Amino acid sequence: MSLKYISAALMVLAASAAQPLPELRVEPTAGGSIFYIKNGSAQPLTAYLIELVDYPGSYYSLWQDDVSAPVAPGAEKRIQVANMTVGAVPDYVKLQAALYADGTSSGIPEKVTQLVERRRFILETTREMIRRLEKAQSAGAAKASVIADLRQWAASMQPQGRPSRNSQAAINQAAGRPLIADAAALLDGHPVEEVLAGLRAAEQALASSKPAL
């Protein structure tokens, strides 16, 4: 285990249980399910993990992290998903961990640590995308080649061997793939500088988030 991971785990233990877990309500809907997450804390809710726990033969997880648009204190967020199982068996669906804007957390410490490490990986991936786009821009590279590079990078972001779906590597890479793919899709219809501006804003928000990364 790296020193960085140990440090994150210690911060989590210090902050865990400092806040109540958000309230979770699950309802079935046509073609899927709806999550209702209510923030009962006095702090904005920035990230959380919902899991289908101990349901025979099935697993589901939803990782949410948005430091730029948190769930305000007392507010409720509605999320519709395509998965129908979670709506059919709401008693097995648990909100496992949460992060708040002031750096405090709630939930299972191991899961909170995974949330923090996942955010750290998203920050590192965002910074690498910025570096790649800036380098391509300064070299005058064709946009098509930049898009191809990003898509190849996203496709290569697969866990080696058969790791557990709950391993940090699997969690991180599942977050990184759509992040890079979305940037490539944006580049397809927008100028490089516009995409870079969005990435820089995201990088700044993540870098200044709490707990410190």
N, C-alpha and C positions, 0 to 999 in steps of 0.2 A: 504494500500500500504506500503511495507516495506521501511525502510530507505535506504537500498541498491538500491532498484528500483528508489527511489526519487533521490539519488545521481547520478545514471546512467542517469536519465532524465535530470538533470541539466547539466551534462557534454555534453549531446547531444545538448541541447539548445545553449550552448556556442560554440559548433563546427559546428552546422548546417549552411548550406549555405556558408561554407568556401570553398567549392569545387563545381565545376559544376557536375551535374548528368552525368553519362556515357551515351553515345548515344546507343540507342537500335533500332535494325532493326529485323523484324520478317518475315520469309518466309515459305510458305508451302512446304512440300516435301512428297515423297511417304511414307505413313504410319506414318506421324507425322509432326513436324514443326522444324524450325531451328531458334535459337536466335543468333544474332551477337551483341556482346557488345564491344563498343570501349571506351577506357579510354582516355578522353580528358584532364585529370588532369596531373599535373607535379609529382604527387605522385602515387605509385603503388596502384592499386585497390584490396582490400583484401576481401570484402564481398558486396553482393547486393541482393535486393529482386525484382523479377519480378512478377507482378500480372495481372490477367484478371479482369478488373474493370468495374462494372456496365453493364455486358453483361447478358441479360435476361436468367435465367434458368441455368446458368453455372458459375463455379468458378475454377480458377487455380492459383497456386502460385509456384514459384521456388525460393528457398532459396539457395544461394551459399556463402560459407565462406571457404577460403583456405589461411591462413596467410603464409604458406610455399611456395605457388606457386601463387603469386598475378598476376594480369594483369598489365603488365608494362605500363608506360606512353606512350600514342600514339598507343599502341597495340590493336588488336581486337581479341576477343575470340569467337569461334564458339561452340555452344551447340545444339546438336540435341536431341529432346524429342519426346516421343510417342504421346503426345496430339496433335490432329489434329485441334481442335477448334481455338487455338491461332494463327495458321498460316492462318486460314480462315478469322479471324476478327482482323487483326493487329492493327487497330485503337483503339481497346479496351485494348490492352496490354501495360502496363506502367512499367517503371523502377521506383520503388517507393522510394528506399533508397539505400545508398551506404556508405561504410566505407573505409578509406584509411590508408596506412601504418603509417602515422604520427599521427593518431588519429583523424583527421578531418573527416567530413562527409558531406553528401548532401541528400536532399530529405525531405520527410514528417517526422517531428521530432518524432512522435509516432512510425513510422515504423523503424526509425533509432534506437530508444530505444529498440525495439523488436529484432533487429539484435544484439545489444550489449548484451542483456539479454540471447538470444539464444546462443551466443558464451560463455557467462559465464557458462551456463548450460552444454555445451559440455565440457568445462574445468573441471567442477566438476564431470561429468560422467567419463571422462578420468582418473581423479585421483582416483575415486572409483574403476574403473577397475584395475588400477595398484595395489591398496591396496588388492583387492580380489586375484589377481594372485600371488602377493608376499606372502600373507598368505597361499595360497594353496601350493605354491612351498616350503615354509619353513616347512609345515606340511607333505610334501610328498604325497599330494593328487593325485589320479589318474586323468590323463588328461580328461578322459571321464566325470568324475564328475564335473570338472571345466567347461567344455563346457556346460554340462546340467544346471549348475548354471547360467551361462551367458544367455543361451537361456530362462530360466525361468524368469530371471530378465527383459530381453527385452520384453517378452510376457506380463509381468505385468505392463509395462509402458504404461498404457492407462488412458486417462483423466476420472475422476469420473463424473458420471451423463452425461449430454449432453451439455458440454461447447461449446462456440462459437469456430469455427475453427480459428478465429483470436485472441483467448485468449492466453496469454503467456504460460499457462500450455500446451495447445494443440500444440503450436509451438515448445516448448521445447521437449516434449515427441516424437513428430514426428521426431525430430532431433536425439534424444537419442536412439530410437529403432534400426535403421539401424547401428548406431555406435557400439552398443553392439553386434548385430547380426554379423557384419563384423568381430569383434574380435573373436567371437566364431568360425566362419568359418575359420579364419586364424589358430587358434589353432588346428583345425582338421588336418592340413597338415604341421604345423611348430612347432618347439620346443617352450616351454613356454618362455624361455629367449629371443628368437628372437622376439616374439610378445611383450614382455615387453619392449624391446629396442625401438620398433616402437612407443609404447604408451608413453614412457618417452620422446622421441623426439617430439611427438605431444604435450605433456603436456608443455614442455619447450617453444615451439613456441607460444602456446596459452597464457601462463603465461606472456610472454614478449611482447605480442601484445599490440597495442594501439587502442582505449583508454584503460587505465588500467582497469583490471577487479577486 
